[in-house]
Amino acid sequence: MSSTPKNILQDNFGRDHAYLRISLIERCNLRCSYCMPEEGVPLSPKSHLMTYEEIYEIAKTFVKHGVSKIRLTGGEPLVRKDFPVVLEKLASLPVELSITSNAVIIDKFIEVLKTNNVKSLNISLDSLNRDKFKEITRRDNFEKVYNNILLLVKEGFKVKLNVVLMKDFNDNEVIDFINFTKTLPITVRFIEFMPFDGNKWDMSKMVSYSDIMNIVYDSFDETQVERLKDAPNDTSKNYRIKGYTGSFAIISSVTNPFCDSCNRLRLTANGQLKNCLFSATESDILGNLRAGNSIEPIIEKAVKAKFKVRGGMNTLEKLQEPERHNKNRSMITIGG
């Protein structure tokens, strides 16, 4: 009798991990303050980064064990010189492919994305104000990004805008962003400011789920705000203003974590597996692959070690202890 193969992507809490986020590069053409410390970060030498062949081999193993969705992140994934080759290789696997980008240069890749069946894009945009955009990204690219978002919509891509909210900086733009969905078929996702090494996080800068909804109800009558059905394993709570073409959502990783239904794993550009965005521990997939070892036991051990909630930070008190974040990477070297 043949025994049923064990599911190496199921953790000790019964969560099956079918979604792999792969960071292609640590570099970025923006310098967002919540993602990268102002002084920059030490980057991995090129020889320490996964080649496109290694990315494909690792991805193939995950797909064999049940991964059905792969998202490519960075840094900014499009600044990787062999990005089209990586995309083409991964498109040969039976997975849904998607990308997170800042959209600065995405207009050059429209045909490459279409050819490789990429239909969904997450675009990072934290302000609809040019001066604020420049302040947060430390680059003057607002018009380029704005026009590229409109181009993506015109070209038929499903676009989600990721907006990291920070108190007294861009929280006064919540309604502007929601009104952006009035005629555009996009989803604006408001994300609670999260702690990472070097981003000077503290609770006072965070705009919570309840804060955001209070802002919404100050501008719209409750009968106008429609709660939408969330997709399985969704990280966001989804809403729409009645009569609007698009929708908005809130990702409340800090105040209202979605850990119970988490199905995500992250692979960093230098081949380390993180079982949780908040986790300070990593498992060396690339080193074992290069040494000729099977990576399946490494993957299984990492998945089984996953905490039930936020990398073990199961209270807001623990989340506010700075030393817990200092052991984690800066967001740019994790992958969005």
Steps between C-alpha positions, in 0.01 A plus 500: 500500500626845416475749782356845440787747457524738793418863442823687569319835456256445785597648836415379850180706501355335191578790267589397143741735322407537134636852446872574455637853478841511334722807528710534185729780611585712804557817297229755427469820297312669788604550863174476697556590866286219649680240285863608507704692762615841375864391503413204276562133574795268437411305185586137442786445254371391158647152548275456806181571302295233330558460126195459277573126476510473880178698538333262255632185672389619845161615369451164326548319832241720672252453214551121520383519863194716444596863433250636247580872514836677470549875547824665389621783723819691576643754565353591167483176297503682166852640556641147485666476158379148424145563627340391166695172512395431862140573410506274195648210699242531779215539248574145386383372841131436578462804725327837509774763462473852640739786571546779754662811350536873556403549130782747426616304192212256453395656168804331341374155603135501390549247220730277710234485772224419254706236317562319830136516609545745789156647564526643851736771626544658842634854470646687797380862520485678835384845394304668223692819576820554302691670784406232753589228250842660461545525877415137569678342200789751493447510120299730269311240297137566587375587149672195353342265754156662476495479120625141506215400735251645250686317220476166683125545548460592133698189399259280697710402802336446839663772711520526878660806657688439826491806728698492826327749729694710752341731752529872426662425166257342254202401717323813370503341151280199583193657338701623199616142440146362540374759252772379262291180474188691391560454128802267494468120540777481760522393864674735741642310798585695814778326694581554866858623548703196610827473693825402325866564571590864438157643419453684834165330564291578803130457577437876498575515125254224418155560354292205615210317335252677731666840431457446125135397531431805717642721223283317245181544705577868556473551122249235393167395644500143634246401233753600232778273634458145376692213664620261230564128533868430564675236292626186680836569674453872431720732704258789459151603603330626187249781447345707225317828488168429331505619141881508481676293233788383720533405866718553806640267762690506829794275588523513879808287566565673833163555669300222338739236359378246246733226625230231536460472123858584399616295200813702413871429501777739395822428316757779518721597206796326666305178533387507863152372586297706747189332632352832618554866416557574869732206562866569579605145409586381149578167334777470242343356186759628252806377692354150518403501132854602401645231726294239317278428801126441479321821595175323593603420862610865545165624370306258720694594813450873432125458443460287814682767703250771407339671798123529529506882502743766364828315545420437867404862575150406609429824691531868412733532800748255347466675165613824663828354631767648266750216540253264333514705177875558506548127441282515188612641163406833350193455282699559178713189561200282591289567194164678511 
